[in-house]
Amino acid sequence: MGWKTVKDKYRIKHNVCLTKKGICIGSGYVHDFIVINPKTGVIEKPYDGRHNDDLKRYMSEMTADPAALWIAVLATDQFEVSLPVYTYDGADIVLKYCEQYGWPNVTHDGCMMYENRYSKDRETVALWAKKSAQAGISSLTMLLERTEQAAASIRRDLQEQEEHLQRLNTEYPESEAKTVSMRIYDSDECLGKQLRVYDKG
């Protein structure tokens, strides 16, 4: 993947990284002023602003020769040095490589090295992973408690409605030859909600 080749070829001063969106060109505040599809080389999100001359230049040069951009995207990036750096993915402590430590530098595979996700110290990253798991447990436990409380409330309401129906069936049995037909519309058609009672007696 040629994210670095693209950065070098077009002399890009902004941050360049690879995300799920594609090859992103941006800043610390907006990471995707420009997005290039790494599978096609097509600029899926062009820069449409007027105030940044550098971003306008990137766009001008890339759109002037789409084939050259595609070749750069397909290129195998070359790096002067390969420094080990660690991050985590769940319980996995992942080893990657970079040319320079720290944000806003990028790993060889295009990942932006955020300061709370990447470190050259493996034990530090393991501690971050533990804290992340603990925070996830706490958050999901609270969500589960709220969900269980909501479910309990629904069960109470359900039981109440079942009791209502049981009482109605007892006091107004179907043998009286009266049928109640209820037509309920969706909530957004509340004006059309009707209750039709037909007396077949």
N, C-alpha and C positions, 0 to 999 in steps of 0.2 A: 504493500500500500504506500503510495507516494505522497503522503501529506507533507513530509519535509521537502521533497522535491518540488512540490507546488509552492511551498513557502520560499524556497531559495530561488526558484525560477522567476517568480514575480516580485521578488524583493519585498516580501510582505513584512511590514513592521508590527502588525497586529498579532494577536494570539492565533495560532492555528492548532486545532486538535481534532481528534476523531471521536464522534459520538454516535448514538443510534440514529441521529438525523443524517449524518454524513460527515464530510470534511467541513469543519466550521471555521470561519474567519471572523474574529470578533474582538471584544475587549473583556476586561474584568467585570463589567456591568452587563454587557450584551454579548453573549458568546457566539451568536449566529447572525451577524450582519449579512454574511454570505454563506450559503450552504451548497456544497457540491456533492452530487451523488457519486459515491466511490465505485458503483457498479456500472455506471454509464458515462461518467465524466460530465454530465449535464448539470448546469447551475440551476438547482431547484428553487433556491431563494436568492435572487439578485439583490444587490444593494440599490435601494430606490431613493436614497437621500441625496441631498445636494450640498451638504456642509463639510464633508470630509474628503479632501482631495486625494488622500491615499486610497481610500476605498473606491473612489471613482476611477482611479488609475487601474487598480486591480481588475475591476469590471471591464474597463475598456480594453485592456491587454488580453484578458481571457476570452472575451467574446469576439475579439478580432480574429482569433485563430482557435476554434474549438478543438481541432485535431491535436494541436500542440498541448492544450490543456489535458486532453484525454491521455496522451502519451505520458505526461507528467504524473497523472493520477495512477497510471498502471506501473510506474517505475518502482524498482526496489530501492528503498531509501538507503543511503550510505551515511554512517556515523563515524565521527573521528574518535570518540571514546565510548565505552560502555560501562557506566558506573552502576553497581547494583543498588536497587531501591525496592522497598517492600510496601505492599498494601494488603488489604484483606477483602475477602468475599465470603461473607458468612463466617464459617469456622475455618476457612482456608486462608493461610498466610501465603500471599502470592509474591514471588520474586520476579521483578521486571528490571529493565535497564534504561538508563538515560544518559544524556551527555552532560547535564548539569543539574544539580539538586535544587529543589525548591520551586514554589510557584512564582511565575507562570510558566515554568518549563514543562516539557512534555516527555513522556516515556517513549521508547522506540516504537511502541505499537500505537502511539497517538493519544494516550490518556493524559489529560491535564492533571498535574500533581498538586492537588489541593493540600494545604498544610496539615489538615486533620485526617488525611487519608494516606499520605505517603511519607515514608521516613527511611533513612538508611539504616536505622536500628530496628532489627526484627522484633525485639522484646517490646519496644514502644508500640509497634503496630499490633502485636498480640494483645496488649493492654487496651488499645482502642477497640479492638474487635470484641473483647469482653464487655467493655462499657456499652458498646452498641447493642450487644445481645441483651444486656441487663435492661437497657432503656426500652428495647422492643418488648421484652417480657412485661415490664411495667405498663406500657401503653396498651398492649393486647389484653392484659388482665383487667384493666379498667374498662376496655371496650366490651369484654366478655361479661363483666358484671352488669353493665348497662343493658346489654342485649338480653341477659337472663331476667333482669327486672322488667324489661318491656315484654318478654315472652310470658312472664307470670301474670302481668296485667291483661294480656290478650287472653290467656287461659281463663282468668276470672270472668272477663266479658263473655267469652264463649259459653262458659258454664251458665251464666245468667240468661243468655239467649236460649240455651237448651231447656232451662227451667221454664222460661216463658212459653216455649212451644209445647212442652209437656202439659202445662196447665191449660193452654188453649185447646189442645187435643182432648183433654179430659172434659172441659166445660162446654166445648163446642165440637162434638164428634162429627165426622163426615157423614154419618147416617142421617143427619138433619137435612141432607140434600142441598146444602149451601156450599158453594165453592168460591173461595177467594183467590183471585188472580192478581198478582202484583207484577207490574212492569217497572223495572228500575233502570233508568238511564245512567250513563257515565256521569261523574260529578261535573264535568264541563258542559253537560246538557241538563243542568239541574232544573231549568225551566220546563223541561219536558218530562219531569218525573211525575208519574201518575199512579194512582191507586184505583183500579177498576174492580168493582164488586158486581158480580153477576148473580142474581137470584133465580135459580132454576126451579124453585118450589112452586 
